Amino acid sequence: MWVQPRAKRTEVAGRHGEVLKIRLAAPPVEGAANAVLCQFLAEALDLPQSAVTVVRGHTSRRKLVAITGASAEAVAKLG
C-alpha cells in the first residue's frame, strides 16, 4: 500500500504501480496517519478497527497492512 499524507481528504486514489494508493487527510506525525489509514480501511470494508493493523512501514509511505475478516475480493474492490 502506498500512502500520501496531508491530502485534502482521505480516499482511495487508484494504483501506484502494483499497490493500492490511499490519500490521507492526516499528517504523518506521531502515528496519526497510520491511525486514519486503519480507520478508513476498516470503515470501507465494514470491519472493526481492530481488524486492520499496520505491520510494516510505520514511518514510510509504503506500508504493509494486515486485514482480518475481509476477502481478497473485497479488498481488491477498493482500488
N, C-alpha and C positions, 0 to 999 in steps of 0.2 A: 504494500500500500504506500502511496506517495501522498504526503500531507503538505498543504500550503496554509500556514497560519496567517493570521491578521487579514483575512479576506473580508469582504463586505458582509457575507452571510455564509452560514455553514450549508454545504451542498456537495453532492457528487458532481465532479467536473469531467467525467469520462475516464479515459485511459491515459496513462503515462507510460508508454512502452507496453510492457506486458502486465502492468499492475494498475489497480484502481487508483484514481486521483481524487482526493477529497479536499475541498477548501474549508477551512475552519475560521470562524469569526474570532476565536480566542487567540491571545498572544502566546508565544512559546515560552512562558515564564512559570516556573515552579509547578510544572505538570498540568497547567490549565488546559493546554491544547490536547493533551492526552485524555484528560477527563471529558472534554467536549467531544472528542472523537469517539470514545466508548459510549457516551450517552447518545450521540447521533446514530451510531450503528445499531445500538440496542433498540431505539425507537423505530428505526427504519425496518428492522427485522422482527418487530413485535416481540422482543425478548426482554427479560430483566437486565438491568445494567450490569449486574454481577456476571452475566453470561459472556461479556466482552472484556478482554484484557489485552493490554499491550505486552507482548512477550519480549520483543527485541526492538531497539531503536528509540528508546525513551527520549533521547536528546537529538535525534536525527529526523530528517524529513521522510526517510524511507523506514517504514515500520512493519513489523510482523505482528499481526493481531490474531489472537485465538478467540474463536466464536463457538460457544457451546449451545447446542439445541437448534441450530439452523442448518438446513440442507445446502449443499453446494449450489443447487439451482436457485435458491432464494438469494444467496449472496451474489451470484452471477447477475441476477436481475437488477441489482443496484446500479451497475455500470453498463 
